[in-house]
Amino acid sequence: MGTKLDYSKVRSIRKSYELGITQEQLAREFNLSVTYVGRIVRGACWQEAAVPFNELSEYGKYKKMAADYKRMTGEDYTIPFIGEKE
């Protein structure tokens, strides 16, 4: 498998995942393995292609803040219910 990725494609994968597209669907669309898509959306690779905070949806901002909180404190943070994903 394999598609040559660039920053634009990685950002598109992350935004699509945030909007509810599954990792399996993204893997098929971009001709990547599901494992690699998972690493992209978790930020385990391509950290330099992060979506700027101001471009995230409200749901995405809560997810990022929760991840940052866990990284800093080691404690889980429950994302408050904010309605449907945008």
C-alpha positions, -999 to 999 in steps of 0.1 A, spaced: 0 0 0 11 35 -2 3 70 -14 28 97 -13 16 120 14 22 157 18 10 183 45 -22 190 26 -32 153 25 -24 147 61 -44 178 72 -73 166 50 -71 131 67 -72 147 102 -100 171 94 -121 144 78 -116 121 108 -126 149 131 -158 153 111 -167 116 115 -151 98 85 -138 65 98 -102 54 96 -112 26 73 -128 49 49 -98 72 49 -75 43 44 -94 33 13 -96 69 0 -59 76 4 -47 40 -3 -31 37 31 -32 10 58 -58 16 86 -28 14 111 -10 42 93 -42 64 92 -46 57 129 -10 70 136 -18 101 115 -50 110 133 -34 104 168 -4 126 159 21 97 163 35 108 129 34 139 108 33 161 139 46 190 118 14 189 97 -9 196 127 -41 214 119 -39 249 134 -61 251 165 -82 280 150 -92 257 121 -106 229 143 -143 225 149 -155 231 185 -155 193 190 -119 191 177 -108 219 201 -123 200 230 -105 168 219 -72 186 216 -76 203 250 -85 169 266 -54 153 250 -31 182 262 -46 179 297 -39 142 298 -4 147 285 4 173 311 -13 157 342 -16 121 334 -53 123 342 -83 117 319 -105 147 310 -140 140 300 -152 161 271 -185 178 279 -214 171 257 -216 198 231 -241 184 207 -234 169 173 -200 170 156 -198 198 132 
